[in-house]
Amino acid sequence: MLSELRKHPWALVISFVFHALFIGAMIVNFTFVDKPKTVKAGPVAKTVKAEVVDQQQLDAKAEQKQLEEKRKREAEKQRKALEAKKLADKKRQEAEKKRQQEAKKKAELKRKQEAEAKRKQEAERKATEKKKAEEKRKAEEARVAEEKRKAEEKQKAEEKKKAEEARIAEEKKKAEEARIAEEKRKAEEVRIAEEKRKAEEARIAEEKRKAEEEQKRKEAELKAKLLAEENERRLNSLREAYRIAILQKVKRNWIKPTGSEKIPECWVKVLQGPGGIILDVTFSTCRGSTAIYRASIEKAVYKAEPLPKPGDPALFERELNFNFRPE
């Protein structure tokens, strides 16, 4: 019965109004009657009993209506309390999420600073080692050159001493022997000159070989440097094209939210897996935006899955950061 009345509240109202008019008519009727008519006891008793029953039903319905209104007020009060609690929980969760993002950002900055310090320290160590190796190489070359010079001087001194002894011995011999000794001396001088010439040619050839090797080494270093620079330019170009392709695909899948007049720019952080699968989408900064606007960007990112592949597999980035500006 009560469920039927809840479904049709106007029936309850009409019934209540009808009974009220009926009771009012009866009161007016009793007021304007001068003298009660004499009626039989049976019909009067039935009429009074029917009126009492109707009054009890009206009272019961009025009480039921009050209970129903009280229940509705309690339900409304509980609904508002639940909505307030949900709003408070949402604000608390957003604050906690923001705090965690800030902490993560600080930790990432610290890690980068430590990595940069370590890189500089490693670069300084390598530069020091390279300098020491270069100094050691030059010292070794100077030592070898000095030993060679001393050996040549010693050889020349020995040869000169032998020539002088031979000359003195030849002077003491007979004229015939002097002639033979003179021829021998001249032949010895030719031999020494030839050996000296050959030694000089060998020295010049060695210096030329070393110069050629040094030139080749420098050319190889320059070529390697140019190739590295060219590769870096190529990778930079591919990296920029990779980022632009991702941003354009996200923009193509973005739908402007209804009622969004202001369209602020947002820094979006996307965590992707192999094959461009989206794992997570967060926002670092998005000043002046609404939850609906951020949700539209997040939806566009997921609709852009899988994300475009880079031109070089080495350029794949698990974490992507880009500035979303629809205009």
C-alpha positions in Angstrom: 0.0 0.0 0.0 2.7 2.5 1.0 4.8 1.6 -2.0 1.8 2.4 -4.3 1.2 5.7 -2.5 4.9 6.6 -3.0 4.6 5.9 -6.7 1.4 8.0 -7.0 1.7 10.9 -4.4 -1.0 12.9 -6.2 -3.6 10.2 -5.3 -2.7 10.7 -1.6 -3.2 14.4 -1.9 -6.5 14.1 -3.8 -7.8 11.6 -1.2 -6.7 13.9 1.6 -8.5 16.9 0.0 -11.6 14.9 -0.7 -11.9 13.7 2.9 -11.3 17.2 4.2 -14.1 18.6 2.1 -16.3 15.8 3.2 -15.6 16.5 6.9 -16.1 20.2 6.4 -19.4 19.7 4.7 -20.6 17.6 7.6 -19.5 20.2 10.2 -21.4 22.9 8.2 -24.4 20.7 8.0 -24.5 20.1 11.8 -24.0 23.9 12.4 -27.0 25.0 10.3 -29.4 22.4 11.5 -31.7 23.9 14.2 -33.0 20.7 15.7 -31.8 17.2 15.2 -34.3 15.0 13.6 -35.4 11.9 15.4 -33.9 8.9 13.6 -33.7 5.3 14.4 -30.8 4.3 16.7 -29.4 1.7 14.2 -28.7 4.1 11.2 -27.3 6.8 13.5 -24.9 4.5 15.1 -23.7 3.2 11.7 -23.2 6.8 10.4 -21.2 7.8 13.5 -19.1 4.7 13.3 -18.3 5.3 9.6 -17.2 8.9 10.3 -15.0 7.7 13.2 -13.4 5.1 10.8 -12.8 7.8 8.1 -11.3 10.1 10.7 -9.0 7.4 11.9 -7.9 6.6 8.3 -7.3 10.3 7.7 -5.2 10.6 10.9 -3.3 7.5 9.9 -2.6 8.8 6.4 -1.5 12.2 7.8 0.8 10.5 10.2 2.1 8.3 7.4 2.7 11.4 5.3 4.7 13.0 8.2 6.8 9.9 8.6 7.4 9.8 4.8 8.5 13.5 4.8 10.7 12.9 7.8 12.3 9.9 6.0 12.9 11.9 2.9 14.5 14.7 5.0 16.8 12.1 6.7 17.7 10.6 3.3 18.5 14.0 1.9 20.6 14.8 4.9 22.5 11.6 4.6 23.0 12.2 0.8 24.4 15.6 1.4 26.7 14.3 4.2 28.0 11.5 1.8 28.6 14.0 -1.0 30.5 16.3 1.4 32.6 13.3 2.5 33.3 12.3 -1.1 34.4 15.9 -1.9 36.7 16.0 1.2 38.2 12.6 0.2 38.8 13.7 -3.3 40.6 16.9 -2.2 42.7 14.9 0.2 43.7 12.4 -2.5 44.5 15.3 -4.9 46.7 16.9 -2.3 48.5 13.6 -1.6 49.0 13.1 -5.3 50.5 16.5 -5.7 52.8 16.0 -2.8 54.0 12.7 -4.2 54.6 14.3 -7.6 56.6 17.1 -6.0 58.7 14.6 -4.0 59.3 12.6 -7.2 60.3 15.7 -9.1 62.8 16.6 -6.3 64.2 13.1 -6.3 64.7 13.2 -10.1 66.4 16.6 -9.9 68.8 15.2 -7.2 69.5 12.1 -9.3 70.3 14.2 -12.3 72.6 16.5 -10.3 74.5 13.5 -8.9 74.8 11.9 -12.3 76.1 15.2 -13.8 78.7 15.4 -10.9 79.7 11.8 -11.6 80.0 12.5 -15.3 82.2 15.5 -14.8 84.4 13.6 -12.3 84.8 10.7 -14.8 85.6 13.2 -17.6 88.3 14.9 -15.5 89.8 11.5 -14.6 89.9 10.4 -18.2 91.5 13.8 -19.2 94.2 13.3 -16.5 94.9 9.8 -17.6 95.1 10.9 -21.3 97.5 13.7 -20.3 99.7 11.4 -18.3 99.8 8.9 -21.2 100.7 11.6 -23.7 103.5 12.9 -21.4 104.8 9.3 -21.0 104.8 8.7 -24.7 106.7 11.9 -25.4 109.3 11.1 -22.7 109.8 7.6 -24.2 110.3 9.1 -27.6 112.8 11.6 -26.3 114.7 8.8 -24.4 114.9 6.7 -27.5 116.1 9.6 -29.6 118.8 10.5 -27.0 120.0 6.9 -26.9 120.2 6.8 -30.7 122.1 10.0 -30.8 124.6 8.8 -28.3 125.1 5.5 -30.1 125.8 7.3 -33.4 128.3 9.6 -31.7 130.0 6.6 -30.1 130.1 4.8 -33.4 131.6 7.9 -35.1 134.2 8.2 -32.4 135.2 4.6 -32.7 135.4 4.8 -36.5 137.5 8.0 -36.3 139.8 6.3 -33.8 140.3 3.3 -36.0 140.9 5.5 -39.0 143.5 7.5 -37.2 145.3 4.3 -35.9 145.3 2.9 -39.4 146.7 6.2 -40.8 149.5 6.2 -38.3 150.3 2.6 -39.0 150.3 3.1 -42.8 152.8 6.0 -42.5 155.3 3.7 -40.8 155.1 1.3 -43.7 157.0 1.4 -46.9 155.9 3.6 -49.9 154.2 0.7 -51.5 152.4 -0.1 -48.3 151.6 3.6 -48.0 149.9 3.5 -51.4 147.9 0.5 -50.5 147.1 2.0 -47.1 145.9 5.2 -48.8 143.7 3.3 -51.2 142.3 1.3 -48.2 141.7 4.5 -46.3 139.8 6.0 -49.1 137.8 2.9 -49.5 137.1 3.0 -45.8 136.0 6.6 -46.0 133.6 5.7 -48.9 132.2 2.9 -46.8 131.7 5.2 -43.8 130.1 7.9 -45.9 127.8 5.3 -47.5 126.9 4.0 -44.0 126.3 7.5 -42.8 124.2 8.3 -45.9 122.2 5.2 -45.4 121.8 5.9 -41.7 120.6 9.5 -42.5 118.2 8.2 -45.1 116.9 5.6 -42.6 116.4 8.4 -40.0 114.7 10.7 -42.5 112.5 7.7 -43.7 111.6 6.9 -40.0 110.7 10.5 -39.3 108.6 10.6 -42.5 106.9 7.4 -41.5 106.1 8.8 -38.1 104.8 12.0 -39.6 102.6 10.1 -42.0 101.3 8.0 -39.2 100.6 11.1 -37.1 98.8 12.7 -40.1 96.7 9.6 -40.7 95.9 9.4 -37.0 94.7 13.1 -37.0 92.7 12.5 -40.2 91.1 9.4 -38.6 90.2 11.4 -35.5 88.8 14.2 -37.6 86.8 11.8 -39.7 85.5 10.0 -36.5 84.6 13.4 -35.0 82.8 14.5 -38.2 80.9 11.2 -38.3 79.9 11.5 -34.6 78.7 15.1 -35.2 76.7 14.0 -38.3 75.2 11.1 -36.4 74.3 13.4 -33.5 72.6 15.8 -35.9 70.7 12.9 -37.5 69.6 11.6 -34.1 68.5 15.2 -33.0 66.5 15.5 -36.2 64.9 12.1 -35.7 64.3 12.8 -32.0 62.5 16.1 -32.9 60.4 14.3 -35.6 59.6 11.6 -33.1 58.3 14.1 -30.5 56.3 16.1 -33.2 54.7 12.9 -34.5 53.5 11.9 -31.0 52.2 15.4 -30.2 50.4 15.7 -33.6 48.7 12.3 -33.1 47.5 13.3 -29.7 46.2 16.6 -31.0 44.3 14.7 -33.8 42.6 12.6 -31.2 41.8 15.5 -28.9 38.2 16.8 -28.7 37.6 20.2 -27.1 35.3 19.9 -24.1 31.9 21.5 -24.3 31.9 24.9 -22.5 35.7 25.3 -22.4 36.4 28.9 -23.3 39.9 29.1 -22.0 42.4 26.5 -23.4 45.6 26.6 -21.3 48.8 24.8 -22.2 49.7 21.7 -20.1 52.9 19.8 -19.6 52.0 16.1 -20.0 54.1 13.2 -18.8 53.4 9.9 -20.5 54.8 6.5 -19.5 54.9 4.1 -22.4 55.9 0.5 -22.9 57.4 -1.3 -25.9 55.4 -0.8 -29.1 54.0 2.6 -27.9 51.6 1.1 -25.3 50.3 3.7 -22.9 51.0 2.8 -19.2 50.2 6.0 -17.4 49.4 9.7 -18.1 50.0 12.5 -15.6 50.3 16.3 -15.6 53.3 18.2 -14.2 52.0 21.8 -14.7 48.6 22.8 -16.1 47.8 26.2 -14.7 44.3 27.5 -15.2 42.9 24.1 -16.4 39.9 22.2 -15.2 39.5 18.5 -14.4 37.3 18.1 -17.6 40.0 19.8 -19.7 42.8 17.6 -18.3 40.6 14.5 -18.7 40.1 15.4 -22.4 43.9 15.5 -22.9 44.3 12.2 -21.1 41.6 10.6 -23.3 43.3 12.0 -26.4 46.7 10.4 -25.3 45.1 7.0 -24.7 43.2 7.2 -28.1 46.6 7.9 -29.8 47.8 4.4 -28.7 50.0 2.9 -30.0 52.3 6.0 -30.1 54.4 6.5 -33.2 57.8 4.7 -33.3 61.1 6.7 -33.5 63.2 6.7 -36.7 66.0 5.0 -34.7 65.3 2.4 -31.9 67.9 4.1 -29.8 65.7 7.2 -29.5 62.8 5.3 -27.8 61.9 7.1 -24.5 60.0 5.3 -21.8 59.1 8.6 -20.2 57.8 11.4 -22.6 57.3 15.0 -21.6 55.6 17.4 -24.0 53.7 20.7 -23.9 50.1 20.3 -25.1 49.0 23.5 -26.8 45.9 22.9 -29.0 46.2 26.2 -30.8 
